[in-house]
Amino acid sequence: MSSASPHPRKRPRAAVMAVAGLLVLPALAAVSGPASAAPARCDTRTNNTVQMMLECVTVGGVRAHQQALQNAADANGGTRASGTPGYAASAAYVESQARAAGLKVTTQDFDFPFFQLNSETMEQVAPLFRLFAPGTDFSTMTYSGSGNVTAFVRPVDLMLPPGPVPSSSTSGCEAADFAGFVPGNIALLQRGTCAFADKAANAQAAGAVGVIIFNEGQPGRTDAFGGTLGAPGITIPVVGTSFDIGVSLQGATVHLATSTVSQIRQTRNVFAELPGARTNGNVVMVGAHLDSVLAGPGINDNGSGSAAILEVARMFAKAKPTNTVRFAWWGAEELNLLGSAHYVQNLTQAEADRIALYLNFDMVSSPNFVRFVYDGDGSAGLSDPGPAGSGPIENVFSKFFADRGLATEPTAFDGRSDYGPFIEIGIPAGGLFTGAEGVKTPAQAAVYGGTAGVAYDSCYHQACDTFANNNLVVLDQNADAIAYSTVTLAYSTQLVNGVPGRTPPGSLRNPAAGQHDDAVQ
């Protein structure tokens, strides 16, 4: 799961009726615990009802896909990050499974800015020796270059004491700031009004062999921090540090070393489509990001969602639903939703208008889980409402769990995962989530079990997010919920007559420019 948070734009109110009158299917018995693989008949018959799909989509089937993704990571340095062989192997596996099931498989390749940090060192060597701790005292900025230098640290246009409000300092924002700068020195810059990339580029042009950017100094802007340069291009080391450390380094000699890979690479989105009965009718999209972070195999984040929708796609492949169903496995989600953003940005108006809704499944088996449902209507006050129709999608999931006596909670619908680009152009969306780095409360532990005061997924974005890092009970429940929602919406006659027209998709922010606040200032 990415940390990007695009702000949604709203879809016309007329679109509510495209989802509000969903086909009502019979309630089923409560979801059981983890099950074995699907019965043999599931692979040969047409599974065109909820009852059939819930029989055939099993946790055993989902786990088989998760094991394949773990194997892809194990064979390729422990990661499935986009731009690595582990991701290519994961995409090839999904393609082969979907194609073997009889689905129409297509791919969408795109370039993206890849970054990998291999090592980082910062130490003051004169007049005193001090060793600084990576991640605590300093952090290498995303898309920093590589280098191993020992040099004098030269301040550039600092504002000390800091201004009365954040973003007062213009240190390094203009080439003129480096008048008299001695090439071969390390530039000491202050966080402030312009992008880190601008500061670094001006320093590099002036002959700096490294850049240290320290926090600005006002309350809330004093700690060591990380940031991004937005895209490859800077070839020298660039790090961020705290206000106090930065001030203390004026006139010091520092050893600064970073080993990084910062380059443009290619990755892909994978699609598997099940045509609907109506030619050029509505499209129900079901998606999950396939990539992990570089640090680990990502078998919960997001091998869980990817494996679950793959098993649903396989078991549903022989059906002929009312609406076209398009399953999507996104690349480069962990670098700010790049795969889904690329897809949405390249839709024609006609293609966008056919997409009735988007369902997103990102982290659906967290070990210390809560059953979260995206708050599409904003009724919980956690985020703005999504495009019209998002509330009824939320109700589909809430009803599924309520009918089975399973508690759920709303979670912020803030664009943090791949639904973000869809809601930005007014397409209603919804989905499930079981928690990431957030900490479970005592009230949640009383309802869902698990441990209060511990993260929902203590291995979030770490090497320990492996095949073992999954709760099979909630994975089984969520796989059934994914099957239920997919089939329900695929056969909903309320989606048949087309989605009301809406304004052309707006231009998404360029992910390469950096979407985090700290990327800009």
C-alpha positions as CSV (number, residue, x, y, z in Angstrom):
1,M,0.0,0.0,0.0
2,S,1.3,3.4,-1.0
3,S,1.2,6.5,1.2
4,A,-0.1,8.8,-1.6
5,S,-3.3,10.6,-0.9
6,P,-4.9,12.3,-4.0
7,H,-7.9,14.4,-3.4
8,P,-11.1,13.1,-5.0
9,R,-13.3,15.0,-7.5
10,K,-17.0,14.3,-7.5
11,R,-19.1,12.5,-10.1
12,P,-22.5,13.8,-11.1
13,R,-25.3,12.8,-8.7
14,A,-27.1,11.0,-11.5
15,A,-24.5,8.2,-11.3
16,V,-25.9,7.1,-8.0
17,M,-28.6,5.1,-9.6
18,A,-26.0,3.1,-11.5
19,V,-25.1,1.4,-8.3
20,A,-27.9,2.0,-5.8
21,G,-30.3,-0.6,-7.2
22,L,-28.0,-3.6,-7.0
23,L,-29.3,-7.1,-7.7
24,V,-30.2,-8.6,-4.4
25,L,-29.0,-12.2,-4.0
26,P,-30.0,-14.7,-1.3
27,A,-28.2,-14.5,2.0
28,L,-25.9,-17.4,2.7
29,A,-24.7,-19.2,5.8
30,A,-22.0,-17.7,7.9
31,V,-18.4,-17.8,6.5
32,S,-16.5,-20.8,7.8
33,G,-12.9,-20.9,8.8
34,P,-10.0,-21.6,6.4
35,A,-10.9,-24.2,3.8
36,S,-9.0,-26.5,1.5
37,A,-8.6,-26.1,-2.2
38,A,-11.8,-25.8,-4.4
39,P,-13.7,-28.9,-5.3
40,A,-12.6,-30.3,-8.7
41,R,-16.0,-29.5,-10.3
42,C,-15.3,-25.8,-9.8
43,D,-12.7,-25.8,-12.6
44,T,-15.1,-27.2,-15.2
45,R,-18.5,-25.9,-14.5
46,T,-19.9,-22.4,-15.0
47,N,-19.8,-20.6,-11.6
48,N,-22.4,-18.0,-12.3
49,T,-24.1,-17.6,-8.9
50,V,-22.9,-16.3,-5.6
51,Q,-23.5,-19.7,-4.0
52,M,-21.2,-21.4,-6.6
53,M,-18.5,-18.8,-6.3
54,L,-18.4,-18.9,-2.5
55,E,-18.1,-22.7,-2.7
56,C,-15.2,-22.4,-5.3
57,V,-13.2,-19.4,-4.1
58,T,-11.4,-20.9,-1.1
59,V,-8.5,-19.8,1.0
60,G,-6.6,-22.8,-0.2
61,G,-6.8,-21.5,-3.8
62,V,-5.8,-18.0,-2.7
63,R,-2.8,-19.4,-0.7
64,A,-1.6,-21.3,-3.7
65,H,-1.2,-18.0,-5.6
66,Q,0.4,-16.4,-2.6
67,Q,2.9,-19.2,-2.5
68,A,3.7,-18.6,-6.2
69,L,4.3,-14.9,-5.4
70,Q,6.6,-15.9,-2.5
71,N,8.5,-18.2,-4.8
72,A,8.9,-15.4,-7.3
73,A,10.4,-13.2,-4.6
74,D,12.6,-16.0,-3.2
75,A,14.1,-16.6,-6.6
76,N,14.8,-12.9,-7.2
77,G,16.5,-11.3,-4.2
78,G,13.5,-11.4,-1.8
79,T,11.5,-8.7,-3.5
80,R,8.7,-8.3,-6.1
81,A,9.1,-4.5,-6.5
82,S,8.2,-3.0,-9.9
83,G,11.3,-2.8,-12.1
84,T,12.8,-6.0,-10.7
85,P,12.9,-9.6,-11.9
86,G,10.6,-10.5,-9.0
87,Y,7.9,-8.3,-10.3
88,A,8.3,-9.6,-13.9
89,A,8.0,-13.2,-12.6
90,S,4.8,-12.2,-10.6
91,A,3.2,-10.6,-13.6
92,A,4.1,-13.6,-15.8
93,Y,2.4,-15.9,-13.2
94,V,-0.8,-13.8,-13.1
95,E,-0.9,-13.7,-16.9
96,S,-0.5,-17.5,-17.3
97,Q,-3.1,-18.3,-14.7
98,A,-5.7,-15.9,-16.1
99,R,-5.0,-17.0,-19.7
100,A,-5.3,-20.7,-18.7
101,A,-8.7,-20.0,-17.2
102,G,-9.9,-18.6,-20.6
103,L,-9.9,-14.9,-19.8
104,K,-8.8,-12.3,-22.3
105,V,-5.4,-11.2,-21.0
106,T,-3.7,-7.9,-22.0
107,T,-0.8,-5.9,-20.6
108,Q,0.1,-2.2,-20.4
109,D,3.8,-1.4,-20.2
110,F,5.0,2.0,-19.0
111,D,8.1,3.7,-17.9
112,F,8.6,4.9,-14.3
113,P,11.3,6.4,-12.1
114,F,12.9,3.5,-10.2
115,F,14.9,4.1,-7.0
116,Q,16.9,1.7,-4.8
117,L,19.0,2.7,-1.8
118,N,21.8,0.2,-1.1
119,S,23.8,2.0,1.6
120,E,24.1,5.4,3.3
121,T,26.7,7.0,5.6
122,M,27.0,10.4,7.1
123,E,29.7,11.3,9.6
124,Q,31.4,14.5,10.7
125,V,35.2,14.0,10.6
126,A,36.4,17.5,11.7
127,P,36.7,19.4,13.9
128,L,35.2,16.6,16.0
129,F,34.1,13.1,14.9
130,R,30.4,12.3,15.0
131,L,28.7,9.3,13.4
132,F,25.0,9.9,12.4
133,A,22.5,7.1,12.4
134,P,20.6,6.4,9.1
135,G,16.9,6.8,9.5
136,T,17.2,8.6,12.8
137,D,19.7,11.4,12.2
138,F,19.5,11.6,8.5
139,S,17.8,9.9,5.5
140,T,18.9,9.7,1.8
141,M,16.3,11.3,-0.4
142,T,14.5,9.3,-3.0
143,Y,16.2,9.6,-6.4
144,S,19.4,10.8,-4.8
145,G,22.6,10.0,-6.8
146,S,25.5,8.0,-5.6
147,G,28.8,9.2,-4.2
148,N,31.5,8.8,-1.6
149,V,33.0,12.2,-0.6
150,T,34.7,13.9,2.3
151,A,34.5,17.6,2.0
152,F,34.0,21.0,3.7
153,V,30.3,21.8,4.4
154,R,29.5,25.3,3.0
155,P,26.2,27.0,4.1
156,V,24.1,28.5,1.3
157,D,21.7,31.4,2.0
158,L,20.5,30.1,5.4
159,M,17.7,31.8,7.4
160,L,19.0,31.7,11.0
161,P,17.1,32.0,13.2
162,P,14.3,30.6,11.1
163,G,11.4,32.8,9.9
164,P,8.2,33.0,11.9
165,V,6.2,30.7,9.6
166,P,7.1,27.5,7.8
167,S,8.5,27.8,4.3
168,S,10.2,31.1,4.8
169,S,13.7,30.0,3.8
170,T,14.7,30.3,0.1
171,S,18.0,28.6,0.7
172,G,19.3,27.1,-2.6
173,C,16.2,28.0,-4.5
174,E,18.0,30.2,-7.0
175,A,21.3,29.7,-8.9
176,A,22.3,33.1,-7.6
177,D,22.4,31.7,-4.0
178,F,25.5,29.8,-5.0
179,A,27.5,32.9,-6.0
180,G,31.0,32.3,-4.6
181,F,30.3,28.6,-3.8
182,V,33.5,26.6,-3.9
183,P,33.2,23.6,-6.2
184,G,34.1,20.3,-4.5
185,N,32.4,21.4,-1.2
186,I,29.2,19.9,0.2
187,A,26.3,22.3,0.1
188,L,24.4,22.9,3.3
189,L,20.8,24.0,2.5
190,Q,17.7,24.7,4.6
191,R,14.2,23.3,3.9
192,G,11.8,26.0,2.7
193,T,9.9,27.4,-0.1
194,C,11.0,25.4,-3.2
195,A,11.2,21.8,-4.2
196,F,14.1,19.7,-3.0
197,A,14.9,18.8,-6.6
198,D,15.4,22.5,-7.4
199,K,17.8,23.0,-4.5
200,A,19.8,19.8,-5.4
201,A,19.9,20.8,-9.1
202,N,21.2,24.3,-8.3
203,A,23.8,22.8,-5.9
204,Q,25.0,20.3,-8.5
205,A,25.3,22.9,-11.2
206,A,27.5,25.0,-8.8
207,G,29.9,22.1,-8.4
208,A,28.7,20.7,-5.1
209,V,29.8,17.1,-4.5
210,G,27.0,16.4,-2.0
211,V,23.9,18.1,-0.5
212,I,22.7,18.2,3.1
213,I,19.2,19.7,3.5
214,F,18.3,20.4,7.1
215,N,14.8,21.0,8.5
216,E,13.7,24.6,8.6
217,G,13.5,25.1,12.4
218,Q,9.9,26.2,13.3
219,P,7.8,24.1,15.6
220,G,6.9,20.9,13.8
221,R,9.8,21.4,11.3
222,T,12.8,20.5,13.5
223,D,13.3,16.7,13.2
224,A,15.3,14.7,10.7
225,F,13.2,14.0,7.6
226,G,13.2,12.2,4.3
227,G,12.0,13.5,1.0
228,T,12.0,12.9,-2.7
229,L,13.7,14.6,-5.6
230,G,10.7,13.5,-7.8
231,A,12.6,11.7,-10.5
232,P,16.1,10.5,-11.5
233,G,18.5,13.2,-12.6
234,I,20.6,14.3,-9.7
235,T,23.9,12.4,-9.6
236,I,25.4,13.5,-6.3
237,P,24.4,12.3,-2.7
238,V,21.4,14.3,-1.3
239,V,20.2,13.7,2.3
240,G,17.8,15.3,4.8
241,T,18.6,15.9,8.4
242,S,17.3,17.7,11.5
243,F,17.5,21.4,12.2
244,D,20.0,21.0,15.1
245,I,22.3,18.8,13.2
246,G,22.2,21.0,10.1
247,V,23.1,24.1,12.1
248,S,25.9,22.3,13.8
249,L,27.5,21.2,10.5
250,Q,28.3,24.8,9.3
251,G,32.0,24.8,8.5
252,A,32.5,21.2,9.5
253,T,34.1,18.5,7.3
254,V,31.8,15.6,6.6
255,H,32.1,12.2,5.0
256,L,28.9,11.6,3.0
257,A,28.4,8.3,1.0
258,T,25.3,7.0,-0.7
259,S,25.0,4.0,-3.0
260,T,21.8,4.2,-5.0
261,V,20.1,3.1,-8.2
262,S,18.2,5.9,-9.7
263,Q,17.0,5.4,-13.3
264,I,14.0,5.1,-15.6
265,R,12.8,1.5,-15.8
266,Q,9.8,-0.2,-17.4
267,T,7.0,-2.2,-15.6
268,R,3.5,-3.2,-16.5
269,N,-0.1,-3.5,-15.6
270,V,-1.9,-6.8,-16.2
271,F,-5.6,-7.1,-17.2
272,A,-7.9,-10.1,-17.5
273,E,-11.3,-9.4,-19.0
274,L,-14.6,-11.3,-18.9
275,P,-16.9,-9.9,-21.6
276,G,-20.4,-9.0,-20.6
277,A,-23.6,-10.0,-22.4
278,R,-24.1,-6.4,-23.6
279,T,-21.8,-5.2,-26.3
280,N,-20.1,-1.9,-25.3
281,G,-22.0,-2.2,-22.0
282,N,-20.8,-1.2,-18.5
283,V,-17.5,-2.3,-17.1
284,V,-17.0,-3.4,-13.5
285,M,-13.3,-3.1,-12.6
286,V,-11.8,-5.2,-9.8
287,G,-8.2,-4.3,-9.0
288,A,-5.2,-4.9,-6.7
289,H,-1.6,-3.8,-6.9
290,L,0.8,-6.6,-7.7
291,D,4.1,-5.0,-6.7
292,S,5.8,-5.1,-3.3
293,V,8.3,-2.6,-1.8
294,L,12.0,-3.3,-2.4
295,A,12.4,-4.4,1.3
296,G,10.5,-7.6,1.0
297,P,8.2,-10.0,-0.8
298,G,4.9,-8.2,0.1
299,I,2.7,-11.3,0.5
300,N,0.1,-9.4,2.5
301,D,0.9,-6.0,0.9
302,N,-0.3,-6.8,-1.6
303,G,0.0,-10.5,-2.5
304,S,-3.2,-10.9,-0.5
305,G,-5.4,-8.7,-2.7
306,S,-3.6,-9.8,-5.9
307,A,-4.0,-13.5,-5.1
308,A,-7.7,-13.2,-4.0
309,I,-8.8,-11.4,-7.2
310,L,-6.8,-13.9,-9.3
311,E,-8.7,-16.8,-7.7
312,V,-12.0,-15.0,-8.2
313,A,-11.2,-14.3,-11.8
314,R,-10.3,-18.0,-12.4
315,M,-13.5,-19.3,-10.9
316,F,-15.7,-16.8,-12.6
317,A,-14.0,-17.1,-16.0
318,K,-16.7,-19.4,-17.6
319,A,-19.6,-17.1,-16.7
320,K,-21.4,-14.7,-19.0
321,P,-22.3,-11.8,-16.7
322,T,-24.5,-8.8,-17.6
323,N,-21.6,-6.4,-17.3
324,T,-18.1,-6.8,-18.5
325,V,-15.7,-7.5,-15.6
326,R,-12.1,-6.3,-16.0
327,F,-9.6,-7.5,-13.4
328,A,-6.5,-5.4,-13.0
329,W,-3.1,-6.0,-11.3
330,W,-1.3,-2.7,-11.0
331,G,2.4,-2.1,-11.2
332,A,4.4,0.6,-9.3
333,E,1.6,1.3,-6.7
334,E,4.3,1.6,-4.0
335,L,5.8,4.6,-5.9
336,N,2.6,6.6,-5.6
337,L,0.0,4.7,-7.6
338,L,1.9,5.0,-10.9
339,G,0.3,2.0,-12.6
340,S,-3.3,2.9,-11.9
341,A,-2.6,6.6,-12.6
342,H,-1.0,5.7,-16.0
343,Y,-4.1,3.6,-16.9
344,V,-6.6,6.3,-16.0
345,Q,-4.6,9.1,-17.7
346,N,-4.6,7.1,-20.9
347,L,-8.3,6.3,-21.0
348,T,-10.3,7.9,-23.8
349,Q,-13.5,9.6,-22.8
350,A,-15.5,6.8,-24.2
351,E,-13.4,4.2,-22.3
352,A,-13.7,6.1,-19.1
353,D,-17.5,6.5,-19.5
354,R,-17.9,2.7,-19.7
355,I,-16.4,2.1,-16.3
356,A,-19.3,2.0,-14.0
357,L,-17.3,1.5,-10.8
358,Y,-13.9,0.3,-9.4
359,L,-13.4,-2.2,-6.6
360,N,-10.0,-2.1,-4.8
361,F,-8.4,-4.8,-2.6
362,D,-5.1,-3.8,-1.0
363,M,-4.0,-5.8,2.1
364,V,-6.8,-8.1,3.0
365,S,-5.1,-10.5,5.4
366,S,-3.2,-8.4,8.0
367,P,-2.2,-10.6,10.9
368,N,-3.7,-8.2,13.6
369,F,-6.6,-7.3,11.4
370,V,-9.7,-5.2,11.5
371,R,-12.3,-5.7,8.8
372,F,-12.2,-2.2,7.3
373,V,-14.6,-1.0,4.5
374,Y,-13.8,2.1,2.6
375,D,-16.1,4.9,3.8
376,G,-17.4,5.8,0.3
377,D,-20.2,8.1,1.5
378,G,-18.1,10.0,4.1
379,S,-20.6,9.3,6.8
380,A,-17.9,8.4,9.4
381,G,-16.3,11.8,8.9
382,L,-12.9,10.2,8.2
383,S,-12.6,11.7,4.7
384,D,-14.6,13.5,2.0
385,P,-17.4,11.4,0.3
386,G,-16.3,9.7,-2.8
387,P,-18.0,10.1,-6.2
388,A,-21.7,9.5,-6.2
389,G,-22.2,5.7,-6.1
390,S,-19.4,5.1,-3.7
391,G,-21.8,4.9,-0.8
392,P,-23.9,2.1,-2.3
393,I,-20.7,0.2,-3.1
394,E,-19.8,0.5,0.6
395,N,-23.2,-0.9,1.5
396,V,-22.6,-4.0,-0.7
397,F,-19.6,-4.9,1.5
398,S,-21.3,-3.9,4.8
399,K,-24.3,-6.0,4.0
400,F,-22.2,-9.1,3.1
401,F,-20.5,-9.0,6.5
402,A,-23.5,-8.0,8.5
403,D,-25.5,-10.9,7.1
404,R,-22.9,-13.2,8.5
405,G,-22.7,-11.6,11.9
406,L,-19.2,-10.2,11.2
407,A,-18.3,-6.7,12.4
408,T,-16.8,-4.1,10.2
409,E,-15.5,-0.5,10.5
410,P,-15.3,2.3,8.0
411,T,-11.8,3.5,7.0
412,A,-10.8,6.7,5.3
413,F,-11.5,7.0,1.6
414,D,-8.6,9.3,1.0
415,G,-7.0,7.9,-2.2
416,R,-4.2,6.1,-0.5
417,S,-4.4,3.1,-2.8
418,D,-5.2,2.5,-6.5
419,Y,-8.8,3.7,-6.3
420,G,-7.4,7.2,-6.0
421,P,-6.9,7.9,-9.7
422,F,-10.5,6.5,-10.4
423,I,-12.2,8.8,-7.9
424,E,-10.2,11.7,-9.2
425,I,-12.1,11.5,-12.5
426,G,-15.5,10.8,-10.8
427,I,-15.7,7.0,-11.0
428,P,-17.3,5.6,-7.9
429,A,-15.2,3.1,-6.0
430,G,-15.0,1.0,-2.9
431,G,-13.1,-1.9,-1.3
432,L,-11.7,-3.7,1.7
433,F,-8.6,-3.2,3.9
434,T,-7.4,-5.0,7.0
435,G,-4.9,-2.4,8.2
436,A,-1.2,-1.5,7.7
437,E,1.1,0.4,10.1
438,G,-1.8,1.8,12.2
439,V,-2.1,0.5,15.8
440,K,-5.1,-1.6,16.9
441,T,-7.1,0.0,19.7
442,P,-8.4,-1.8,22.8
443,A,-11.9,-1.4,21.5
444,Q,-10.9,-3.0,18.2
445,A,-9.2,-5.9,20.0
446,A,-12.4,-6.5,22.0
447,V,-14.3,-6.9,18.7
448,Y,-11.9,-8.5,16.3
449,G,-9.4,-10.3,18.7
450,G,-5.7,-9.8,18.2
451,T,-3.5,-7.5,20.3
452,A,-4.2,-3.9,21.3
453,G,-1.3,-1.5,21.0
454,V,0.3,-3.4,18.1
455,A,0.2,-2.6,14.4
456,Y,-2.3,-4.3,12.2
457,D,0.6,-5.5,10.2
458,S,3.9,-5.4,12.1
459,C,5.7,-6.4,8.9
460,Y,4.3,-3.6,6.8
461,H,6.9,-2.7,4.2
462,Q,9.5,-5.0,5.7
463,A,11.3,-8.2,4.8
464,C,9.1,-10.2,7.1
465,D,6.0,-9.6,5.0
466,T,6.1,-13.2,3.8
467,F,3.8,-16.1,3.2
468,A,3.6,-16.6,7.0
469,N,2.5,-13.0,7.5
470,N,-1.2,-13.5,6.8
471,N,-4.3,-14.2,8.9
472,L,-6.1,-17.0,7.2
473,V,-9.4,-16.5,8.9
474,V,-9.8,-12.9,7.6
475,L,-8.3,-13.8,4.2
476,D,-11.0,-16.5,3.8
477,Q,-13.7,-14.0,4.8
478,N,-12.4,-11.3,2.5
479,A,-11.9,-13.7,-0.4
480,D,-15.6,-14.5,-0.1
481,A,-16.6,-10.8,0.1
482,I,-14.6,-10.2,-3.0
483,A,-16.3,-13.0,-4.8
484,Y,-19.7,-11.8,-3.6
485,S,-19.2,-8.2,-4.6
486,T,-17.8,-9.1,-8.0
487,V,-20.6,-11.4,-8.9
488,T,-23.3,-9.1,-7.5
489,L,-22.1,-6.1,-9.5
490,A,-21.3,-8.2,-12.6
491,Y,-25.0,-9.3,-12.8
492,S,-26.6,-6.0,-11.6
493,T,-29.2,-4.9,-14.2
494,Q,-29.0,-1.4,-12.8
495,L,-25.7,-1.0,-14.5
496,V,-26.8,-2.1,-18.0
497,N,-28.1,1.1,-19.6
498,G,-24.9,3.0,-19.4
499,V,-23.2,5.4,-17.1
500,P,-24.5,9.0,-17.4
501,G,-22.1,11.3,-19.1
502,R,-19.6,13.3,-17.1
503,T,-16.9,15.8,-17.8
504,P,-13.7,14.5,-19.4
505,P,-11.2,13.1,-16.9
506,G,-9.1,15.8,-15.4
507,S,-5.3,15.8,-15.6
508,L,-3.8,13.8,-12.8
509,R,-0.8,15.3,-11.0
510,N,2.4,14.0,-12.5
511,P,3.6,11.3,-10.0
512,A,7.2,11.9,-11.1
513,A,6.9,15.4,-9.6
514,G,6.3,13.9,-6.2
515,Q,3.0,13.8,-4.4
516,H,4.1,13.9,-0.7
517,D,4.1,17.2,1.0
518,D,7.7,16.8,2.0
519,A,8.7,16.3,-1.6
520,V,7.8,19.9,-2.4
521,Q,9.2,21.7,0.6
